[in-house]
Structures are given as structure tokens and as C-alpha cells.
Amino acid sequence: MRKLFFFGLAAFAGMACLPGHISTKQTQLVVAPQYEGDPRLEALVRFFQKGACPAWRYARTFLEAADRYALDWRLLPSISFIESTGGKAAPNNNLFGWDSGRAQFRSARAGIHEVGYRLAYSALYRDKDTDGILATYNPNAEYAAKVKSVMRSIAPRE
């Protein structure tokens, strides 16, 4: 009986994967950007490795999020450096101290994309430039200056 049930389940799963069973809605193939040779990637890796920060492993993800959400490519890495020393102190994969450090992400990469998405589309941050984003992120006047200083140490200009 078990064999019969298993065989039937396997056959059903196989049929569900046949081309004739695919939805007629068009699907869009999303191609991940290639960052090999991108000077931004090299700058981020170099910056984080210089400080022995684990976030160097996520340099490509920082760029993907910045490009996807139209953020300055140095912003998310700089906030992560200020908030968690580039991942040295990032409980629950929270590189950004998001939600006063209470936010939990399933991975550091997921956290990077979630925070990037929020900075781009949340009503609190939407349509703001980098200064406006930073003023909302942390209203302490010194905070924006610290983040922008790190941004300049990653690369002098956008």
C-alpha cells in the first residue's frame, strides 16, 4: 500500500511539472547583474576586509540592493558599518540595527534587501534623498555625519 501511495504521489508530482501544466501567464526571467570587474564591488570588499568585517561577503548583495532600490551604493554598507561594525555585532542577521536592533532576518542577505526595500518604498523614507533618509533613520544630527564619513571612506563620490 505504501509503495502504491508513494508511486502515485511521485507520478502526480511529475505530472505537475510537465510543460502542459504550467500556467499560461507569462513569467519574466530576472537575470542577476554581473558585478565582476565593477569598481564598486572591489571598493566594498576592500573597505570591509580592511576592517576585518564579515560584511565583505555581502558586497555583491549590497550592490544588488542599491541598484534594485535606486539607493546610493555606499549607503547600506555604511549604515551596516556604523550599526554593527560591518557584521561583527549583528544578532539575528540584523546588520543595520533595524527596529532598534529588534528586527530578525532569515539571513544577512535577506536583511540587506529588506532594509533596502524599506528605504526605497516605505512611506517614512520614500522619495527622500540620502540626507532625508539618514535624518529619518536616526534623527541624531551626528549620525548622518558619521554615515556620510564612512560613505566617503568607501569611495569619495557616488
Buried (B, 14 or more C-beta within 10 A) or exposed (E): EEEEEEEEEEEEEEEEEEEEEEEEEEEEEEEEEEBEEBEBBEBBBEBBBEEEBBBBBBBBBBBBBBBBBEBBBBBBBBBBBBBBBBBEEBEBBBBBBBEEBEBEBEEBBEBBBBBBBBBBEEEEBEEBEBEEBBBEBBEEEEBBEBBBEBBEBBBEEE
